[in-house]
Amino acid sequence: MDVILFLIFAIIAVVCAINVVVQTHPISSAVSLVGVMGSLAVLYLLLGAEFIAAAQVIVYAGAIMVLFVFVIMLLNAGAETKKGQSTMALFLGGPLLVGFLILISWFVQRLFKEGTSVTFGGFRGGTAQDVGRALFTTYLLPFEVTSILILIAILGAIVLARKEMD
């Protein structure tokens, strides 16, 4: 049953992630990103990381997505206009993508020949204590740098939106 649920939600996550890139309207992309975050939360639940799944839903699917939608609305971004495709991208895009996927799969098989398989519900590192300890010791600097970068991005969006209004 765990494998079936994993496959269902992994497929949902991949389809929503592709939809984020394919959509022409930014709000539709943001809604698809919420689908990715929700699917990842279910995958975390299947692995036994309940705290990380709850944080995924509350922080990312909730707060960060509200922030993204706020910035999209602030910028008053409309639907993207389609432009002509280059012929080189049209003919080389598919074969280069297939070659890249083959190369990545070859590297993954070479680097991870014998690995332990994942047992659903076997992960025991996702408690609030483990995440808090890692966040405020090992990953304190990246956490603070990320928060400053998000703040700078919001301020940049406000500055860009005000210049358009003037």
C-alpha positions in Angstrom: 0.0 0.0 0.0 2.9 2.4 0.8 4.4 1.9 -2.6 1.1 2.6 -4.4 0.6 5.8 -2.3 4.2 6.8 -3.0 3.8 6.3 -6.8 0.5 8.3 -6.8 1.9 11.3 -5.0 5.2 11.2 -6.8 3.4 11.3 -10.1 1.2 14.2 -8.8 4.4 16.1 -7.6 6.1 15.6 -11.0 3.0 16.6 -13.0 2.5 19.7 -10.8 6.2 20.6 -11.1 6.0 20.4 -14.9 2.8 22.5 -14.8 4.7 25.2 -12.8 7.0 25.7 -15.7 4.5 25.2 -18.5 1.8 27.6 -17.3 1.7 31.1 -18.8 -0.1 32.8 -16.0 1.9 33.3 -12.7 -1.1 32.6 -10.4 -1.6 29.2 -12.1 2.0 28.4 -11.6 1.7 29.3 -7.9 -1.3 27.0 -7.5 0.7 24.2 -9.2 3.5 24.9 -6.8 1.1 24.4 -3.9 0.3 21.0 -5.4 4.0 20.1 -5.4 4.3 21.1 -1.8 1.3 19.1 -0.7 2.5 16.0 -2.5 5.9 16.4 -0.9 4.2 16.6 2.5 2.4 13.3 1.9 5.7 11.7 0.8 7.3 12.9 4.0 4.4 11.4 5.9 5.0 8.1 4.2 8.6 8.1 5.3 7.6 8.8 8.9 8.7 12.4 9.2 5.5 13.9 10.6 7.1 17.1 11.8 8.7 17.8 8.5 5.4 17.1 6.7 3.6 19.5 8.9 6.3 22.2 8.5 6.1 21.6 4.7 2.3 22.4 4.7 2.4 25.2 7.2 5.6 27.0 6.1 5.9 26.4 2.4 2.4 25.6 1.1 0.9 28.2 3.5 3.2 31.1 4.3 5.7 31.1 1.5 3.0 30.6 -1.2 1.0 33.5 0.3 4.1 35.6 0.0 4.6 34.5 -3.6 1.0 35.3 -4.5 1.3 38.7 -2.7 4.4 39.6 -4.8 2.7 38.4 -8.0 -0.3 40.6 -7.2 2.0 43.5 -6.3 3.8 43.3 -9.6 0.5 43.0 -11.4 2.0 40.2 -13.6 -0.3 39.2 -16.4 -0.2 36.1 -18.6 3.0 35.5 -20.5 3.0 36.2 -24.2 4.2 33.5 -26.5 7.0 34.4 -28.9 8.4 32.5 -31.9 10.6 29.6 -31.1 14.1 29.3 -32.5 14.5 26.4 -34.9 17.7 25.3 -33.2 15.9 25.0 -29.9 13.1 23.1 -31.6 15.4 20.5 -33.2 18.1 20.2 -30.5 15.9 20.5 -27.4 14.5 16.9 -27.4 17.7 15.1 -28.2 19.7 17.1 -25.7 17.2 16.5 -23.0 17.3 12.7 -23.6 21.1 12.8 -23.6 21.1 14.8 -20.4 18.7 12.3 -18.7 20.8 9.3 -19.9 24.0 11.0 -18.6 22.4 11.8 -15.2 21.1 8.2 -14.8 24.5 6.8 -15.7 26.2 9.0 -13.0 23.6 8.0 -10.5 24.1 4.3 -11.2 27.9 4.6 -11.1 27.9 6.6 -7.8 25.3 4.7 -5.9 25.8 1.1 -6.9 24.9 -0.6 -3.7 22.7 1.5 -1.4 20.3 0.7 1.3 16.7 0.6 0.2 14.1 3.0 1.7 11.8 1.5 4.3 8.6 3.4 4.6 8.1 4.8 8.1 11.7 3.9 9.0 13.0 7.5 9.2 13.5 8.7 12.7 15.2 12.0 12.2 12.2 14.3 11.6 11.2 15.2 15.1 11.0 18.8 16.1 14.0 18.5 18.3 16.2 17.1 15.5 15.1 19.7 13.0 15.5 22.6 15.5 18.9 21.4 16.5 20.1 21.1 12.9 18.5 24.4 11.9 20.1 26.5 14.7 23.5 24.8 14.7 24.6 23.3 11.4 22.4 25.3 9.1 22.1 28.6 11.0 24.1 30.6 8.4 22.2 29.3 5.3 18.9 29.8 7.2 19.7 33.5 7.9 21.1 34.2 4.5 17.9 32.7 2.9 15.7 34.9 5.1 17.7 38.0 4.1 17.5 37.1 0.4 13.7 36.7 0.7 13.5 40.1 2.3 15.7 41.7 -0.4 13.5 40.1 -3.1 10.3 41.5 -1.5 11.9 45.0 -1.3 13.0 44.7 -4.9 9.5 43.8 -6.0 8.1 46.8 -4.1 10.6 49.1 -5.7 9.9 47.7 -9.2 6.1 48.0 -8.7 6.4 51.6 -7.5 8.5 52.6 -10.5 5.8 51.3 -12.8 3.1 53.3 -11.0 4.9 56.6 -11.3 
